[in-house]
Amino acid sequence: MEFHERLKELRVSKNLTQQQVAQALGMAVRQYQRYEHGERKPTYDIIIRLCYFFEISSDELLGLK
């Protein structure tokens, strides 16, 4: 499973909208959508914020575990 697929799966499993996640991370919805659609790769800073938000390790988020 690729990063963007895991990201969407995490969001859906928590019953959250893209708007809710983007707002919690302090970014525009379109920016978040680009990560979920695989159009862009997040920076290290965004990866860290995603890990804190979803309460998972970076290994899990990146599919290394």
C-alpha positions as CSV (number, residue, x, y, z in Angstrom):
1,M,0.0,0.0,0.0
2,E,1.3,3.4,-0.9
3,F,1.6,6.4,1.4
4,H,-1.4,8.3,-0.1
5,E,-3.6,5.1,0.3
6,R,-2.5,4.7,4.0
7,L,-3.2,8.4,4.6
8,K,-6.8,8.1,3.2
9,E,-7.3,4.9,5.1
10,L,-6.3,6.5,8.4
11,R,-8.6,9.5,7.9
12,V,-11.6,7.3,6.9
13,S,-11.0,4.9,9.9
14,K,-11.3,8.0,12.2
15,N,-14.5,9.2,10.4
16,L,-12.9,12.5,9.5
17,T,-13.3,14.7,6.5
18,Q,-10.4,16.1,4.5
19,Q,-11.4,19.5,5.7
20,Q,-11.1,18.4,9.4
21,V,-7.7,16.9,8.9
22,A,-6.4,19.9,6.9
23,Q,-7.7,22.3,9.5
24,A,-6.2,20.4,12.4
25,L,-2.8,20.4,10.6
26,G,-3.1,24.1,9.7
27,M,-3.1,23.7,6.0
28,A,-5.3,24.3,3.0
29,V,-7.7,21.5,2.1
30,R,-6.3,21.4,-1.4
31,Q,-2.8,20.8,0.0
32,Y,-4.0,17.9,2.0
33,Q,-6.0,16.5,-0.9
34,R,-2.8,16.5,-3.0
35,Y,-1.2,14.2,-0.4
36,E,-4.2,11.9,-0.3
37,H,-4.3,11.7,-4.1
38,G,-0.6,11.0,-4.4
39,E,0.0,14.2,-6.3
40,R,2.5,15.5,-3.8
41,K,4.8,14.1,-1.1
42,P,4.7,15.7,2.4
43,T,7.7,17.4,3.9
44,Y,9.2,16.0,7.1
45,D,7.4,18.6,9.1
46,I,4.1,17.5,7.7
47,I,4.9,13.9,8.3
48,I,5.6,14.7,12.0
49,R,2.3,16.6,12.3
50,L,0.4,13.7,10.7
51,C,2.0,11.2,13.1
52,Y,1.0,13.3,16.1
53,F,-2.5,13.9,14.7
54,F,-3.2,10.3,14.0
55,E,-1.2,9.1,17.0
56,I,0.9,6.7,15.0
57,S,4.6,6.2,14.4
58,S,6.4,7.4,11.3
59,D,7.2,3.8,10.4
60,E,3.5,3.0,10.4
61,L,2.6,6.1,8.4
62,L,5.3,5.5,5.8
63,G,4.5,1.7,5.6
64,L,7.8,0.5,7.1
65,K,6.1,-1.5,9.8
